[in-house]
Amino acid sequence: MTILNELLDSIQHDAPVRELLVGAHWTCVCSRYGGLASTLTGSYPHGHFSVRDVGRLHEKSALELAELARSENPLEVSIGVAAINSLLGMDENQSMPINAGQVLAERGRGKNVALIGHFPFIPQLREAASQLWVIEQHPVAGEYPASAAADLLPQADVVAITGMTLLNHTLDGLLSLCQPGTTVMILGPSTPLSPILFEHGATILSGARVIDEIAALRTIGQGASFRQVQGVSLMTFDKHALMK
């Protein structure tokens, strides 16, 4: 959990929590910014894990909530990562107004592409790439299990990794499998917008920030998938563009 620890250590300013919501698919913490993370429940019986201090979490500071990212309880991890994302801030003026699917199709055209996570742009990416390997914890036909990452990632010219891997504590290991010179994108609303990920091999970050808390909380609370979440802005940062 090196990356997670470094993200926590990098937070220099705490903030009070304005809102906290754990929805069916997304968890949102509003403090300095509006931060999102996937809601994880794990493959456990209903009620197997209990969230500590439930009912009083809004009384904690965002940094106190962020410490929950170290937990073994998947729901607490979701709250913790959302809190981290509510405190981290890269200059949104440096973000690119393009979506992850477009970037991957352009960078991966005619190349070997490995995608960790299931995303709606897979059909378009499959058309552009010479070879597309979709790696999933619960693979469907034509996809590969998580155990295949060790073999496939070193062969890929372009790698895209869901930010959810920060929550299940596999991101460090996945990044270590990518070869030098590979285009590596971390994507999805759980992605921390922090240059620390660049230091660990990522070259592109494609995440999200809540810009209308009322709309976001209303739709998340009503079970929205990410495409249904309102009041959210997509942000993409390219390491090489930032260094110019």
C-alpha positions as CSV (number, residue, x, y, z in Angstrom):
1,M,0.0,0.0,0.0
2,T,2.9,2.3,-0.7
3,I,0.9,4.6,-3.0
4,L,-2.0,4.8,-0.6
5,N,0.4,5.7,2.3
6,E,2.1,8.4,0.2
7,L,-1.2,9.9,-0.8
8,L,-2.2,10.2,2.8
9,D,1.2,11.6,3.8
10,S,0.9,14.2,1.0
11,I,-2.3,15.8,2.3
12,Q,-1.2,19.1,3.9
13,H,-4.5,20.7,4.8
14,D,-7.5,19.1,6.5
15,A,-11.1,20.3,6.0
16,P,-14.5,19.8,7.6
17,V,-16.9,17.3,6.0
18,R,-20.0,19.0,4.6
19,E,-21.7,15.8,3.3
20,L,-21.0,12.0,3.2
21,L,-23.1,9.5,1.3
22,V,-22.5,5.8,0.7
23,G,-24.6,4.9,-2.4
24,A,-25.2,1.6,-4.0
25,H,-22.4,2.2,-6.6
26,W,-20.6,5.3,-5.5
27,T,-19.5,6.9,-2.3
28,C,-19.2,10.7,-2.1
29,V,-17.4,12.8,0.5
30,C,-17.6,16.6,0.2
31,S,-15.0,18.6,2.1
32,R,-12.4,20.8,0.2
33,Y,-13.8,19.3,-3.0
34,G,-16.3,16.7,-3.8
35,G,-14.5,13.3,-3.9
36,L,-15.8,10.0,-5.2
37,A,-14.9,6.3,-4.9
38,S,-16.5,3.1,-5.9
39,T,-18.7,1.6,-3.2
40,L,-17.2,-1.8,-2.3
41,T,-19.0,-4.4,-0.3
42,G,-16.9,-7.4,-1.0
43,S,-18.2,-10.9,-1.5
44,Y,-19.4,-11.3,2.0
45,P,-22.9,-12.0,3.6
46,H,-25.1,-9.0,4.2
47,G,-24.0,-7.2,7.4
48,H,-20.6,-9.1,7.6
49,F,-18.8,-5.8,8.1
50,S,-19.9,-2.9,10.2
51,V,-18.7,0.7,9.6
52,R,-17.2,2.2,12.7
53,D,-18.9,5.3,14.2
54,V,-21.7,5.1,11.7
55,G,-24.1,8.0,12.2
56,R,-21.3,10.2,13.5
57,L,-18.9,10.1,10.5
58,H,-20.0,13.5,9.4
59,E,-18.6,14.9,12.6
60,K,-15.1,13.8,11.7
61,S,-12.7,15.8,9.6
62,A,-12.0,14.7,6.0
63,L,-8.4,13.6,7.0
64,E,-9.8,11.5,9.8
65,L,-12.1,9.8,7.3
66,A,-9.2,9.4,4.8
67,E,-7.5,7.2,7.3
68,L,-10.2,4.6,6.7
69,A,-8.6,3.9,3.4
70,R,-6.1,1.6,5.3
71,S,-9.0,-0.5,6.7
72,E,-9.7,-4.1,5.8
73,N,-13.4,-3.3,5.7
74,P,-14.3,-2.6,2.1
75,L,-17.0,0.0,2.9
76,E,-14.6,1.9,5.2
77,V,-12.1,1.8,2.4
78,S,-14.6,3.4,0.0
79,I,-15.3,6.2,2.5
80,G,-11.5,6.7,3.0
81,V,-10.6,6.9,-0.6
82,A,-13.6,9.3,-1.3
83,A,-12.3,11.4,1.5
84,I,-8.7,11.4,0.1
85,N,-10.2,12.5,-3.3
86,S,-12.1,15.3,-1.5
87,L,-8.8,16.8,-0.2
88,L,-6.5,16.3,-3.2
89,G,-6.4,19.0,-5.9
90,M,-4.5,19.3,-9.1
91,D,-5.0,22.5,-11.1
92,E,-8.1,21.9,-13.1
93,N,-6.9,24.5,-15.7
94,Q,-4.2,22.0,-16.7
95,S,-6.7,19.2,-17.3
96,M,-7.5,18.2,-20.9
97,P,-11.2,18.2,-22.1
98,I,-11.1,14.7,-23.5
99,N,-12.4,11.4,-22.1
100,A,-10.4,8.3,-21.3
101,G,-11.9,6.2,-24.1
102,Q,-10.8,8.7,-26.8
103,V,-7.3,8.9,-25.3
104,L,-6.9,5.1,-25.2
105,A,-8.2,4.6,-28.7
106,E,-5.7,7.2,-30.1
107,R,-2.7,6.0,-28.1
108,G,-3.6,2.3,-28.6
109,R,-4.3,2.3,-32.3
110,G,-2.5,-0.7,-33.8
111,K,-0.9,-1.6,-30.5
112,N,-1.2,-4.1,-27.7
113,V,-3.5,-2.7,-25.1
114,A,-4.3,-4.1,-21.6
115,L,-7.4,-2.8,-19.8
116,I,-8.0,-3.7,-16.2
117,G,-11.6,-3.1,-15.5
118,H,-14.8,-3.2,-17.5
119,F,-15.6,0.0,-19.3
120,P,-18.3,1.0,-21.8
121,F,-15.8,2.0,-24.5
122,I,-14.4,-1.5,-24.9
123,P,-16.0,-2.1,-28.3
124,Q,-14.4,1.1,-29.8
125,L,-11.0,0.2,-28.2
126,R,-11.2,-3.3,-29.6
127,E,-11.6,-1.9,-33.1
128,A,-8.6,0.5,-32.7
129,A,-6.1,-1.8,-31.0
130,S,-4.1,-4.6,-32.6
131,Q,-4.7,-6.7,-29.5
132,L,-6.9,-5.9,-26.5
133,W,-6.7,-7.8,-23.3
134,V,-9.5,-7.0,-20.8
135,I,-8.6,-8.2,-17.3
136,E,-11.4,-8.5,-14.8
137,Q,-11.8,-10.0,-11.3
138,H,-15.1,-11.5,-12.6
139,P,-14.4,-12.0,-16.3
140,V,-17.0,-12.7,-18.9
141,A,-16.5,-14.4,-22.3
142,G,-13.4,-13.0,-24.1
143,E,-11.9,-11.5,-20.9
144,Y,-9.1,-12.6,-18.7
145,P,-8.9,-13.2,-14.9
146,A,-6.9,-11.0,-12.6
147,S,-4.2,-13.7,-12.4
148,A,-3.4,-13.1,-16.1
149,A,-2.1,-9.6,-15.4
150,A,1.4,-10.8,-14.5
151,D,1.7,-12.3,-18.0
152,L,-0.2,-9.7,-20.1
153,L,0.8,-6.3,-18.7
154,P,4.6,-6.6,-19.5
155,Q,3.5,-7.3,-23.2
156,A,1.3,-4.2,-23.5
157,D,2.2,-1.0,-25.2
158,V,-0.7,0.8,-23.5
159,V,-2.1,-0.1,-20.1
160,A,-5.3,1.3,-18.5
161,I,-6.0,0.5,-14.9
162,T,-9.2,1.3,-13.1
163,G,-8.8,3.5,-10.0
164,M,-10.8,0.9,-8.1
165,T,-7.5,-1.0,-7.7
166,L,-6.4,1.6,-5.2
167,L,-9.4,0.4,-3.0
168,N,-8.6,-3.3,-3.2
169,H,-4.9,-2.6,-2.6
170,T,-3.6,-4.0,-5.9
171,L,-2.5,-0.8,-7.7
172,D,1.1,-0.9,-6.6
173,G,1.6,-4.4,-7.9
174,L,-0.1,-3.7,-11.2
175,L,2.0,-0.6,-11.9
176,S,5.2,-2.6,-11.1
177,L,4.3,-5.0,-14.0
178,C,4.3,-2.2,-16.6
179,Q,7.4,-1.9,-18.7
180,P,9.3,1.4,-19.0
181,G,8.0,3.6,-21.8
182,T,4.5,2.1,-21.6
183,T,1.6,4.5,-21.7
184,V,-0.1,3.9,-18.4
185,M,-3.5,5.4,-17.6
186,I,-5.3,5.3,-14.2
187,L,-8.9,6.0,-14.9
188,G,-12.3,6.2,-13.3
189,P,-13.9,8.3,-10.6
190,S,-11.9,6.6,-7.8
191,T,-8.7,7.8,-9.3
192,P,-6.8,10.2,-7.0
193,L,-5.8,13.3,-9.0
194,S,-2.3,13.5,-7.6
195,P,1.2,13.6,-9.2
196,I,2.2,10.9,-6.8
197,L,0.7,8.4,-9.3
198,F,3.1,9.8,-11.9
199,E,6.0,9.0,-9.7
200,H,4.9,5.3,-9.6
201,G,4.7,4.9,-13.4
202,A,1.4,6.4,-14.4
203,T,1.5,8.7,-17.4
204,I,-2.1,9.8,-17.6
205,L,-4.7,10.3,-14.9
206,S,-8.4,10.4,-15.9
207,G,-10.7,11.0,-12.9
208,A,-13.6,13.1,-11.8
209,R,-14.6,15.9,-9.5
210,V,-18.0,16.8,-8.1
211,I,-18.9,20.4,-9.2
212,D,-22.6,20.3,-8.1
213,E,-22.9,18.6,-4.8
214,I,-26.7,18.7,-4.6
215,A,-27.1,17.0,-8.0
216,A,-24.4,14.5,-7.4
217,L,-25.6,13.5,-3.9
218,R,-29.2,13.2,-5.2
219,T,-28.4,10.9,-8.1
220,I,-25.8,8.8,-6.2
221,G,-28.3,8.4,-3.3
222,Q,-30.8,7.1,-5.8
223,G,-28.5,4.3,-7.1
224,A,-27.0,6.0,-10.1
225,S,-24.4,4.3,-12.2
226,F,-21.6,6.7,-13.1
227,R,-23.2,7.6,-16.4
228,Q,-26.3,8.6,-14.4
229,V,-24.4,10.7,-11.8
230,Q,-25.1,14.4,-12.3
231,G,-23.0,17.3,-11.3
232,V,-19.6,15.7,-12.0
233,S,-16.8,17.0,-14.2
234,L,-14.3,14.6,-15.9
235,M,-10.7,15.6,-15.7
236,T,-7.7,14.1,-17.6
237,F,-4.0,15.0,-16.8
238,D,-1.1,14.0,-19.0
239,K,2.3,13.8,-17.2
240,H,4.2,14.8,-20.3
241,A,1.9,17.8,-21.1
242,L,2.4,19.0,-17.5
243,M,6.2,18.9,-17.8
244,K,6.3,21.2,-20.9
